[in-house]
């Protein structure tokens, strides 16, 4: 599995998905304790798939609604 876009794009990071992101999935690799947490963006459709991807590997993750004030510059939730 490969992610299609980065956080700055404001869309779901599942491959080939162009839907607006509405969730953040924050995860970390416990085998690398000095590494920072990573955050993926997700649409409703891929939220469970992306979080299951982390849980399957034993990576703790937290799922939260995407904060509209935490949008990248030039992006608004009304953009389609």
PDB file of N, CA, C and O in Angstrom:
ATOM      1  N   UNK A   1       0.839  -1.176   0.000  1.00  0.00           N
ATOM      2  CA  UNK A   1       0.000   0.000   0.000  1.00  0.00           C
ATOM      3  C   UNK A   1       0.880   1.234   0.000  1.00  0.00           C
ATOM      4  O   UNK A   1       1.871   1.294   0.728  1.00  0.00           O
ATOM      5  N   UNK A   2       0.534   2.197  -0.793  1.00  0.00           N
ATOM      6  CA  UNK A   2       1.264   3.456  -0.826  1.00  0.00           C
ATOM      7  C   UNK A   2       0.277   4.599  -0.670  1.00  0.00           C
ATOM      8  O   UNK A   2      -0.857   4.531  -1.144  1.00  0.00           O
ATOM      9  N   UNK A   3       0.719   5.630  -0.011  1.00  0.00           N
ATOM     10  CA  UNK A   3      -0.131   6.795   0.143  1.00  0.00           C
ATOM     11  C   UNK A   3      -0.023   7.662  -1.101  1.00  0.00           C
ATOM     12  O   UNK A   3       1.049   7.796  -1.690  1.00  0.00           O
ATOM     13  N   UNK A   4      -1.139   8.243  -1.489  1.00  0.00           N
ATOM     14  CA  UNK A   4      -1.176   9.016  -2.722  1.00  0.00           C
ATOM     15  C   UNK A   4      -0.770  10.466  -2.580  1.00  0.00           C
ATOM     16  O   UNK A   4      -0.193  11.034  -3.507  1.00  0.00           O
ATOM     17  N   UNK A   5      -1.055  11.082  -1.444  1.00  0.00           N
ATOM     18  CA  UNK A   5      -0.793  12.504  -1.283  1.00  0.00           C
ATOM     19  C   UNK A   5      -0.299  12.798   0.122  1.00  0.00           C
ATOM     20  O   UNK A   5      -0.298  11.943   1.008  1.00  0.00           O
ATOM     21  N   UNK A   6       0.116  14.034   0.285  1.00  0.00           N
ATOM     22  CA  UNK A   6       0.548  14.482   1.606  1.00  0.00           C
ATOM     23  C   UNK A   6      -0.517  15.308   2.299  1.00  0.00           C
ATOM     24  O   UNK A   6      -1.562  15.606   1.722  1.00  0.00           O
ATOM     25  N   UNK A   7      -0.245  15.670   3.525  1.00  0.00           N
ATOM     26  CA  UNK A   7      -1.177  16.426   4.353  1.00  0.00           C
ATOM     27  C   UNK A   7      -1.551  17.768   3.725  1.00  0.00           C
ATOM     28  O   UNK A   7      -2.692  18.210   3.856  1.00  0.00           O
ATOM     29  N   UNK A   8      -0.626  18.409   3.058  1.00  0.00           N
ATOM     30  CA  UNK A   8      -0.877  19.727   2.477  1.00  0.00           C
ATOM     31  C   UNK A   8      -1.948  19.708   1.396  1.00  0.00           C
ATOM     32  O   UNK A   8      -2.511  20.754   1.072  1.00  0.00           O
ATOM     33  N   UNK A   9      -2.239  18.554   0.839  1.00  0.00           N
ATOM     34  CA  UNK A   9      -3.243  18.464  -0.217  1.00  0.00           C
ATOM     35  C   UNK A   9      -4.671  18.498   0.328  1.00  0.00           C
ATOM     36  O   UNK A   9      -5.598  18.805  -0.420  1.00  0.00           O
ATOM     37  N   UNK A  10      -4.870  18.190   1.613  1.00  0.00           N
ATOM     38  CA  UNK A  10      -6.188  18.257   2.222  1.00  0.00           C
ATOM     39  C   UNK A  10      -7.169  17.199   1.746  1.00  0.00           C
ATOM     40  O   UNK A  10      -8.373  17.329   1.964  1.00  0.00           O
ATOM     41  N   UNK A  11      -6.672  16.158   1.101  1.00  0.00           N
ATOM     42  CA  UNK A  11      -7.533  15.063   0.644  1.00  0.00           C
ATOM     43  C   UNK A  11      -7.079  13.765   1.299  1.00  0.00           C
ATOM     44  O   UNK A  11      -5.984  13.679   1.855  1.00  0.00           O
ATOM     45  N   UNK A  12      -7.928  12.779   1.223  1.00  0.00           N
ATOM     46  CA  UNK A  12      -7.628  11.469   1.786  1.00  0.00           C
ATOM     47  C   UNK A  12      -6.303  10.949   1.220  1.00  0.00           C
ATOM     48  O   UNK A  12      -6.012  11.109   0.035  1.00  0.00           O
ATOM     49  N   UNK A  13      -5.525  10.337   2.077  1.00  0.00           N
ATOM     50  CA  UNK A  13      -4.217   9.850   1.661  1.00  0.00           C
ATOM     51  C   UNK A  13      -4.217   8.398   1.208  1.00  0.00           C
ATOM     52  O   UNK A  13      -3.153   7.831   0.958  1.00  0.00           O
ATOM     53  N   UNK A  14      -5.398   7.786   1.099  1.00  0.00           N
ATOM     54  CA  UNK A  14      -5.459   6.446   0.532  1.00  0.00           C
ATOM     55  C   UNK A  14      -5.174   6.553  -0.968  1.00  0.00           C
ATOM     56  O   UNK A  14      -5.580   7.511  -1.625  1.00  0.00           O
ATOM     57  N   UNK A  15      -4.486   5.575  -1.480  1.00  0.00           N
ATOM     58  CA  UNK A  15      -4.103   5.587  -2.890  1.00  0.00           C
ATOM     59  C   UNK A  15      -5.316   5.755  -3.798  1.00  0.00           C
ATOM     60  O   UNK A  15      -6.338   5.090  -3.629  1.00  0.00           O
ATOM     61  N   UNK A  16      -5.179   6.658  -4.762  1.00  0.00           N
ATOM     62  CA  UNK A  16      -6.180   6.923  -5.796  1.00  0.00           C
ATOM     63  C   UNK A  16      -7.491   7.500  -5.264  1.00  0.00           C
ATOM     64  O   UNK A  16      -8.489   7.501  -5.984  1.00  0.00           O
ATOM     65  N   UNK A  17      -7.514   7.986  -4.040  1.00  0.00           N
ATOM     66  CA  UNK A  17      -8.713   8.609  -3.490  1.00  0.00           C
ATOM     67  C   UNK A  17      -8.575  10.125  -3.624  1.00  0.00           C
ATOM     68  O   UNK A  17      -7.531  10.693  -3.303  1.00  0.00           O
ATOM     69  N   UNK A  18      -9.631  10.767  -4.097  1.00  0.00           N
ATOM     70  CA  UNK A  18      -9.626  12.216  -4.260  1.00  0.00           C
ATOM     71  C   UNK A  18     -10.626  12.895  -3.333  1.00  0.00           C
ATOM     72  O   UNK A  18     -10.900  14.086  -3.483  1.00  0.00           O
ATOM     73  N   UNK A  19     -11.174  12.151  -2.378  1.00  0.00           N
ATOM     74  CA  UNK A  19     -12.186  12.689  -1.486  1.00  0.00           C
ATOM     75  C   UNK A  19     -11.563  13.639  -0.468  1.00  0.00           C
ATOM     76  O   UNK A  19     -10.399  13.499  -0.093  1.00  0.00           O
ATOM     77  N   UNK A  20     -12.359  14.600  -0.034  1.00  0.00           N
ATOM     78  CA  UNK A  20     -11.921  15.536   0.990  1.00  0.00           C
ATOM     79  C   UNK A  20     -11.681  14.792   2.297  1.00  0.00           C
ATOM     80  O   UNK A  20     -12.493  13.955   2.692  1.00  0.00           O
ATOM     81  N   UNK A  21     -10.588  15.087   2.961  1.00  0.00           N
ATOM     82  CA  UNK A  21     -10.269  14.456   4.242  1.00  0.00           C
ATOM     83  C   UNK A  21     -11.138  15.049   5.345  1.00  0.00           C
ATOM     84  O   UNK A  21     -11.357  16.260   5.397  1.00  0.00           O
ATOM     85  N   UNK A  22     -11.626  14.184   6.220  1.00  0.00           N
ATOM     86  CA  UNK A  22     -12.424  14.627   7.364  1.00  0.00           C
ATOM     87  C   UNK A  22     -11.914  14.018   8.668  1.00  0.00           C
ATOM     88  O   UNK A  22     -12.428  14.339   9.740  1.00  0.00           O
ATOM     89  N   UNK A  23     -10.910  13.145   8.592  1.00  0.00           N
ATOM     90  CA  UNK A  23     -10.350  12.469   9.763  1.00  0.00           C
ATOM     91  C   UNK A  23      -8.834  12.573   9.757  1.00  0.00           C
ATOM     92  O   UNK A  23      -8.211  12.656   8.698  1.00  0.00           O
ATOM     93  N   UNK A  24      -8.242  12.567  10.953  1.00  0.00           N
ATOM     94  CA  UNK A  24      -6.796  12.416  11.082  1.00  0.00           C
ATOM     95  C   UNK A  24      -6.530  11.097  11.793  1.00  0.00           C
ATOM     96  O   UNK A  24      -7.211  10.751  12.757  1.00  0.00           O
ATOM     97  N   UNK A  25      -5.550  10.380  11.316  1.00  0.00           N
ATOM     98  CA  UNK A  25      -5.109   9.139  11.948  1.00  0.00           C
ATOM     99  C   UNK A  25      -3.656   9.358  12.349  1.00  0.00           C
ATOM    100  O   UNK A  25      -2.764   9.406  11.502  1.00  0.00           O
ATOM    101  N   UNK A  26      -3.436   9.489  13.643  1.00  0.00           N
ATOM    102  CA  UNK A  26      -2.092   9.726  14.174  1.00  0.00           C
ATOM    103  C   UNK A  26      -1.563   8.398  14.693  1.00  0.00           C
ATOM    104  O   UNK A  26      -2.214   7.734  15.499  1.00  0.00           O
ATOM    105  N   UNK A  27      -0.377   8.015  14.227  1.00  0.00           N
ATOM    106  CA  UNK A  27       0.167   6.706  14.578  1.00  0.00           C
ATOM    107  C   UNK A  27       1.661   6.817  14.824  1.00  0.00           C
ATOM    108  O   UNK A  27       2.307   7.799  14.459  1.00  0.00           O
ATOM    109  N   UNK A  28       2.187   5.779  15.452  1.00  0.00           N
ATOM    110  CA  UNK A  28       3.627   5.709  15.685  1.00  0.00           C
ATOM    111  C   UNK A  28       4.066   4.249  15.656  1.00  0.00           C
ATOM    112  O   UNK A  28       3.272   3.331  15.864  1.00  0.00           O
ATOM    113  N   UNK A  29       5.339   4.071  15.394  1.00  0.00           N
ATOM    114  CA  UNK A  29       5.929   2.739  15.375  1.00  0.00           C
ATOM    115  C   UNK A  29       6.608   2.511  16.719  1.00  0.00           C
ATOM    116  O   UNK A  29       7.633   3.135  16.995  1.00  0.00           O
ATOM    117  N   UNK A  30       6.064   1.631  17.565  1.00  0.00           N
ATOM    118  CA  UNK A  30       6.645   1.432  18.894  1.00  0.00           C
ATOM    119  C   UNK A  30       8.042   0.808  18.873  1.00  0.00           C
ATOM    120  O   UNK A  30       8.751   0.856  19.878  1.00  0.00           O
ATOM    121  N   UNK A  31       8.440   0.229  17.754  1.00  0.00           N
ATOM    122  CA  UNK A  31       9.784  -0.346  17.650  1.00  0.00           C
ATOM    123  C   UNK A  31      10.841   0.733  17.428  1.00  0.00           C
ATOM    124  O   UNK A  31      12.040   0.466  17.519  1.00  0.00           O
ATOM    125  N   UNK A  32      10.393   1.939  17.139  1.00  0.00           N
ATOM    126  CA  UNK A  32      11.300   3.074  16.967  1.00  0.00           C
ATOM    127  C   UNK A  32      10.851   4.154  17.955  1.00  0.00           C
ATOM    128  O   UNK A  32      10.192   5.115  17.559  1.00  0.00           O
ATOM    129  N   UNK A  33      11.199   4.006  19.219  1.00  0.00           N
ATOM    130  CA  UNK A  33      10.657   4.896  20.256  1.00  0.00           C
ATOM    131  C   UNK A  33      11.071   6.355  20.118  1.00  0.00           C
ATOM    132  O   UNK A  33      10.389   7.225  20.659  1.00  0.00           O
ATOM    133  N   UNK A  34      12.150   6.656  19.421  1.00  0.00           N
ATOM    134  CA  UNK A  34      12.600   8.032  19.274  1.00  0.00           C
ATOM    135  C   UNK A  34      11.952   8.724  18.071  1.00  0.00           C
ATOM    136  O   UNK A  34      12.127   9.927  17.879  1.00  0.00           O
ATOM    137  N   UNK A  35      11.215   7.978  17.276  1.00  0.00           N
ATOM    138  CA  UNK A  35      10.576   8.558  16.095  1.00  0.00           C
ATOM    139  C   UNK A  35       9.328   9.354  16.487  1.00  0.00           C
ATOM    140  O   UNK A  35       8.633   9.019  17.446  1.00  0.00           O
ATOM    141  N   UNK A  36       9.065  10.400  15.732  1.00  0.00           N
ATOM    142  CA  UNK A  36       7.873  11.210  15.958  1.00  0.00           C
ATOM    143  C   UNK A  36       6.633  10.489  15.450  1.00  0.00           C
ATOM    144  O   UNK A  36       6.723   9.580  14.624  1.00  0.00           O
ATOM    145  N   UNK A  37       5.493  10.898  15.946  1.00  0.00           N
ATOM    146  CA  UNK A  37       4.224  10.374  15.438  1.00  0.00           C
ATOM    147  C   UNK A  37       4.007  10.868  14.017  1.00  0.00           C
ATOM    148  O   UNK A  37       4.492  11.934  13.636  1.00  0.00           O
ATOM    149  N   UNK A  38       3.286  10.098  13.252  1.00  0.00           N
ATOM    150  CA  UNK A  38       2.925  10.458  11.883  1.00  0.00           C
ATOM    151  C   UNK A  38       1.424  10.677  11.834  1.00  0.00           C
ATOM    152  O   UNK A  38       0.684  10.092  12.625  1.00  0.00           O
ATOM    153  N   UNK A  39       0.969  11.511  10.917  1.00  0.00           N
ATOM    154  CA  UNK A  39      -0.454  11.758  10.762  1.00  0.00           C
ATOM    155  C   UNK A  39      -0.853  11.546   9.316  1.00  0.00           C
ATOM    156  O   UNK A  39      -0.243  12.094   8.398  1.00  0.00           O
ATOM    157  N   UNK A  40      -1.880  10.747   9.129  1.00  0.00           N
ATOM    158  CA  UNK A  40      -2.486  10.554   7.817  1.00  0.00           C
ATOM    159  C   UNK A  40      -3.853  11.206   7.828  1.00  0.00           C
ATOM    160  O   UNK A  40      -4.518  11.249   8.863  1.00  0.00           O
ATOM    161  N   UNK A  41      -4.272  11.712   6.685  1.00  0.00           N
ATOM    162  CA  UNK A  41      -5.622  12.238   6.518  1.00  0.00           C
ATOM    163  C   UNK A  41      -6.475  11.173   5.861  1.00  0.00           C
ATOM    164  O   UNK A  41      -5.987  10.372   5.064  1.00  0.00           O
ATOM    165  N   UNK A  42      -7.757  11.170   6.203  1.00  0.00           N
ATOM    166  CA  UNK A  42      -8.646  10.138   5.661  1.00  0.00           C
ATOM    167  C   UNK A  42     -10.040  10.689   5.423  1.00  0.00           C
ATOM    168  O   UNK A  42     -10.509  11.573   6.139  1.00  0.00           O
ATOM    169  N   UNK A  43     -10.692  10.150   4.402  1.00  0.00           N
ATOM    170  CA  UNK A  43     -12.113  10.417   4.179  1.00  0.00           C
ATOM    171  C   UNK A  43     -12.903   9.392   4.998  1.00  0.00           C
ATOM    172  O   UNK A  43     -12.323   8.482   5.590  1.00  0.00           O
ATOM    173  N   UNK A  44     -14.215   9.547   5.026  1.00  0.00           N
ATOM    174  CA  UNK A  44     -15.053   8.592   5.765  1.00  0.00           C
ATOM    175  C   UNK A  44     -14.869   7.161   5.254  1.00  0.00           C
ATOM    176  O   UNK A  44     -14.787   6.216   6.038  1.00  0.00           O
ATOM    177  N   UNK A  45     -14.806   7.020   3.937  1.00  0.00           N
ATOM    178  CA  UNK A  45     -14.738   5.685   3.330  1.00  0.00           C
ATOM    179  C   UNK A  45     -13.470   4.916   3.709  1.00  0.00           C
ATOM    180  O   UNK A  45     -13.526   3.699   3.885  1.00  0.00           O
ATOM    181  N   UNK A  46     -12.340   5.593   3.836  1.00  0.00           N
ATOM    182  CA  UNK A  46     -11.061   4.918   4.071  1.00  0.00           C
ATOM    183  C   UNK A  46     -10.570   4.983   5.521  1.00  0.00           C
ATOM    184  O   UNK A  46      -9.500   4.458   5.827  1.00  0.00           O
ATOM    185  N   UNK A  47     -11.323   5.609   6.403  1.00  0.00           N
ATOM    186  CA  UNK A  47     -10.892   5.745   7.801  1.00  0.00           C
ATOM    187  C   UNK A  47     -10.605   4.382   8.435  1.00  0.00           C
ATOM    188  O   UNK A  47      -9.545   4.181   9.028  1.00  0.00           O
ATOM    189  N   UNK A  48     -11.528   3.469   8.312  1.00  0.00           N
ATOM    190  CA  UNK A  48     -11.348   2.152   8.932  1.00  0.00           C
ATOM    191  C   UNK A  48     -10.204   1.380   8.271  1.00  0.00           C
ATOM    192  O   UNK A  48      -9.414   0.735   8.960  1.00  0.00           O
ATOM    193  N   UNK A  49     -10.114   1.443   6.950  1.00  0.00           N
ATOM    194  CA  UNK A  49      -9.058   0.739   6.236  1.00  0.00           C
ATOM    195  C   UNK A  49      -7.675   1.218   6.680  1.00  0.00           C
ATOM    196  O   UNK A  49      -6.799   0.403   6.969  1.00  0.00           O
ATOM    197  N   UNK A  50      -7.478   2.539   6.734  1.00  0.00           N
ATOM    198  CA  UNK A  50      -6.168   3.077   7.102  1.00  0.00           C
ATOM    199  C   UNK A  50      -5.829   2.804   8.568  1.00  0.00           C
ATOM    200  O   UNK A  50      -4.679   2.508   8.891  1.00  0.00           O
ATOM    201  N   UNK A  51      -6.815   2.900   9.450  1.00  0.00           N
ATOM    202  CA  UNK A  51      -6.531   2.610  10.865  1.00  0.00           C
ATOM    203  C   UNK A  51      -6.283   1.118  11.072  1.00  0.00           C
ATOM    204  O   UNK A  51      -5.422   0.746  11.870  1.00  0.00           O
ATOM    205  N   UNK A  52      -7.020   0.256  10.368  1.00  0.00           N
ATOM    206  CA  UNK A  52      -6.773  -1.185  10.455  1.00  0.00           C
ATOM    207  C   UNK A  52      -5.379  -1.541   9.941  1.00  0.00           C
ATOM    208  O   UNK A  52      -4.741  -2.458  10.457  1.00  0.00           O
ATOM    209  N   UNK A  53      -4.909  -0.820   8.932  1.00  0.00           N
ATOM    210  CA  UNK A  53      -3.572  -1.023   8.382  1.00  0.00           C
ATOM    211  C   UNK A  53      -2.519  -0.836   9.480  1.00  0.00           C
ATOM    212  O   UNK A  53      -1.557  -1.600   9.558  1.00  0.00           O
ATOM    213  N   UNK A  54      -2.704   0.174  10.318  1.00  0.00           N
ATOM    214  CA  UNK A  54      -1.769   0.427  11.429  1.00  0.00           C
ATOM    215  C   UNK A  54      -1.953  -0.597  12.550  1.00  0.00           C
ATOM    216  O   UNK A  54      -0.971  -1.127  13.070  1.00  0.00           O
ATOM    217  N   UNK A  55      -3.174  -0.873  12.915  1.00  0.00           N
ATOM    218  CA  UNK A  55      -3.451  -1.812  14.005  1.00  0.00           C
ATOM    219  C   UNK A  55      -2.954  -3.216  13.675  1.00  0.00           C
ATOM    220  O   UNK A  55      -2.467  -3.921  14.559  1.00  0.00           O
ATOM    221  N   UNK A  56      -3.071  -3.630  12.418  1.00  0.00           N
ATOM    222  CA  UNK A  56      -2.594  -4.943  11.993  1.00  0.00           C
ATOM    223  C   UNK A  56      -1.096  -5.092  12.254  1.00  0.00           C
ATOM    224  O   UNK A  56      -0.620  -6.177  12.588  1.00  0.00           O
ATOM    225  N   UNK A  57      -0.368  -4.005  12.099  1.00  0.00           N
ATOM    226  CA  UNK A  57       1.079  -4.021  12.310  1.00  0.00           C
ATOM    227  C   UNK A  57       1.464  -3.772  13.768  1.00  0.00           C
ATOM    228  O   UNK A  57       2.647  -3.754  14.107  1.00  0.00           O
ATOM    229  N   UNK A  58       0.461  -3.581  14.628  1.00  0.00           N
ATOM    230  CA  UNK A  58       0.728  -3.352  16.042  1.00  0.00           C
ATOM    231  C   UNK A  58       1.136  -1.927  16.359  1.00  0.00           C
ATOM    232  O   UNK A  58       1.702  -1.662  17.419  1.00  0.00           O
ATOM    233  N   UNK A  59       0.848  -0.998  15.436  1.00  0.00           N
ATOM    234  CA  UNK A  59       1.190   0.398  15.646  1.00  0.00           C
ATOM    235  C   UNK A  59       0.005   1.074  16.326  1.00  0.00           C
ATOM    236  O   UNK A  59      -1.105   1.038  15.795  1.00  0.00           O
ATOM    237  N   UNK A  60       0.213   1.690  17.487  1.00  0.00           N
ATOM    238  CA  UNK A  60      -0.899   2.397  18.121  1.00  0.00           C
ATOM    239  C   UNK A  60      -1.319   3.580  17.260  1.00  0.00           C
ATOM    240  O   UNK A  60      -0.487   4.267  16.668  1.00  0.00           O
ATOM    241  N   UNK A  61      -2.625   3.803  17.204  1.00  0.00           N
ATOM    242  CA  UNK A  61      -3.105   4.938  16.422  1.00  0.00           C
ATOM    243  C   UNK A  61      -4.307   5.573  17.109  1.00  0.00           C
ATOM    244  O   UNK A  61      -5.016   4.944  17.894  1.00  0.00           O
ATOM    245  N   UNK A  62      -4.500   6.819  16.786  1.00  0.00           N
ATOM    246  CA  UNK A  62      -5.601   7.596  17.334  1.00  0.00           C
ATOM    247  C   UNK A  62      -6.334   8.242  16.168  1.00  0.00           C
ATOM    248  O   UNK A  62      -5.706   8.806  15.271  1.00  0.00           O
ATOM    249  N   UNK A  63      -7.654   8.160  16.177  1.00  0.00           N
ATOM    250  CA  UNK A  63      -8.470   8.718  15.100  1.00  0.00           C
ATOM    251  C   UNK A  63      -9.265   9.888  15.662  1.00  0.00           C
ATOM    252  O   UNK A  63      -9.951   9.759  16.676  1.00  0.00           O
ATOM    253  N   UNK A  64      -9.164  11.025  14.994  1.00  0.00           N
ATOM    254  CA  UNK A  64      -9.876  12.230  15.407  1.00  0.00           C
ATOM    255  C   UNK A  64     -10.452  12.941  14.194  1.00  0.00           C
ATOM    256  O   UNK A  64      -9.919  12.829  13.090  1.00  0.00           O
ATOM    257  N   UNK A  65     -11.548  13.680  14.401  1.00  0.00           N
ATOM    258  CA  UNK A  65     -12.057  14.499  13.299  1.00  0.00           C
ATOM    259  C   UNK A  65     -11.003  15.540  12.914  1.00  0.00           C
ATOM    260  O   UNK A  65     -10.275  16.051  13.765  1.00  0.00           O
ATOM    261  N   UNK A  66     -10.938  15.837  11.636  1.00  0.00           N
ATOM    262  CA  UNK A  66     -10.004  16.846  11.146  1.00  0.00           C
ATOM    263  C   UNK A  66     -10.479  18.211  11.626  1.00  0.00           C
ATOM    264  O   UNK A  66     -11.616  18.607  11.369  1.00  0.00           O
ATOM    265  N   UNK A  67      -9.618  18.914  12.313  1.00  0.00           N
ATOM    266  CA  UNK A  67      -9.942  20.237  12.832  1.00  0.00           C
ATOM    267  C   UNK A  67      -9.914  21.230  11.674  1.00  0.00           C
ATOM    268  O   UNK A  67      -8.877  21.379  11.028  1.00  0.00           O
ATOM    269  N   UNK A  68     -11.024  21.914  11.394  1.00  0.00           N
ATOM    270  CA  UNK A  68     -11.036  22.849  10.260  1.00  0.00           C
ATOM    271  C   UNK A  68     -10.040  23.987  10.413  1.00  0.00           C
ATOM    272  O   UNK A  68      -9.642  24.587   9.415  1.00  0.00           O
ATOM    273  N   UNK A  69      -9.625  24.301  11.639  1.00  0.00           N
ATOM    274  CA  UNK A  69      -8.629  25.362  11.828  1.00  0.00           C
ATOM    275  C   UNK A  69      -7.218  24.853  11.577  1.00  0.00           C
ATOM    276  O   UNK A  69      -6.268  25.635  11.571  1.00  0.00           O
ATOM    277  N   UNK A  70      -7.074  23.546  11.371  1.00  0.00           N
ATOM    278  CA  UNK A  70      -5.772  22.930  11.141  1.00  0.00           C
ATOM    279  C   UNK A  70      -5.573  22.601   9.664  1.00  0.00           C
ATOM    280  O   UNK A  70      -4.786  21.716   9.328  1.00  0.00           O
ATOM    281  N   UNK A  71      -6.275  23.304   8.784  1.00  0.00           N
ATOM    282  CA  UNK A  71      -6.154  23.066   7.353  1.00  0.00           C
ATOM    283  C   UNK A  71      -4.880  23.713   6.815  1.00  0.00           C
ATOM    284  O   UNK A  71      -4.447  24.747   7.323  1.00  0.00           O
ATOM    285  N   UNK A  72      -4.283  23.115   5.796  1.00  0.00           N
ATOM    286  CA  UNK A  72      -3.110  23.728   5.163  1.00  0.00           C
ATOM    287  C   UNK A  72      -3.487  25.079   4.545  1.00  0.00           C
ATOM    288  O   UNK A  72      -4.656  25.313   4.239  1.00  0.00           O
ATOM    289  N   UNK A  73      -2.500  25.971   4.359  1.00  0.00           N
ATOM    290  CA  UNK A  73      -2.743  27.258   3.740  1.00  0.00           C
ATOM    291  C   UNK A  73      -3.411  27.100   2.382  1.00  0.00           C
ATOM    292  O   UNK A  73      -3.048  26.221   1.601  1.00  0.00           O
ATOM    293  N   UNK A  74      -4.380  27.947   2.108  1.00  0.00           N
ATOM    294  CA  UNK A  74      -5.049  27.926   0.818  1.00  0.00           C
ATOM    295  C   UNK A  74      -6.116  26.852   0.682  1.00  0.00           C
ATOM    296  O   UNK A  74      -6.656  26.672  -0.410  1.00  0.00           O
ATOM    297  N   UNK A  75      -6.438  26.140   1.741  1.00  0.00           N
ATOM    298  CA  UNK A  75      -7.423  25.061   1.666  1.00  0.00           C
ATOM    299  C   UNK A  75      -8.561  25.396   2.609  1.00  0.00           C
ATOM    300  O   UNK A  75      -8.332  25.825   3.739  1.00  0.00           O
ATOM    301  N   UNK A  76      -9.771  25.204   2.153  1.00  0.00           N
ATOM    302  CA  UNK A  76     -10.918  25.381   3.042  1.00  0.00           C
ATOM    303  C   UNK A  76     -11.805  24.167   2.904  1.00  0.00           C
ATOM    304  O   UNK A  76     -11.735  23.449   1.907  1.00  0.00           O
ATOM    305  N   UNK A  77     -12.635  23.935   3.895  1.00  0.00           N
ATOM    306  CA  UNK A  77     -13.494  22.750   3.863  1.00  0.00           C
ATOM    307  C   UNK A  77     -14.571  22.868   2.808  1.00  0.00           C
ATOM    308  O   UNK A  77     -15.248  21.882   2.519  1.00  0.00           O
ATOM    309  N   UNK A  78     -14.754  24.052   2.217  1.00  0.00           N
ATOM    310  CA  UNK A  78     -15.749  24.198   1.154  1.00  0.00           C
ATOM    311  C   UNK A  78     -15.164  23.871  -0.211  1.00  0.00           C
ATOM    312  O   UNK A  78     -15.912  23.742  -1.179  1.00  0.00           O
ATOM    313  N   UNK A  79     -13.819  23.731  -0.317  1.00  0.00           N
ATOM    314  CA  UNK A  79     -13.194  23.351  -1.590  1.00  0.00           C
ATOM    315  C   UNK A  79     -13.589  21.939  -1.972  1.00  0.00           C
ATOM    316  O   UNK A  79     -13.695  21.074  -1.102  1.00  0.00           O
ATOM    317  N   UNK A  80     -13.801  21.694  -3.211  1.00  0.00           N
ATOM    318  CA  UNK A  80     -14.157  20.342  -3.671  1.00  0.00           C
ATOM    319  C   UNK A  80     -13.155  19.891  -4.692  1.00  0.00           C
ATOM    320  O   UNK A  80     -13.262  18.782  -5.214  1.00  0.00           O
TER     321      UNK A  80
END
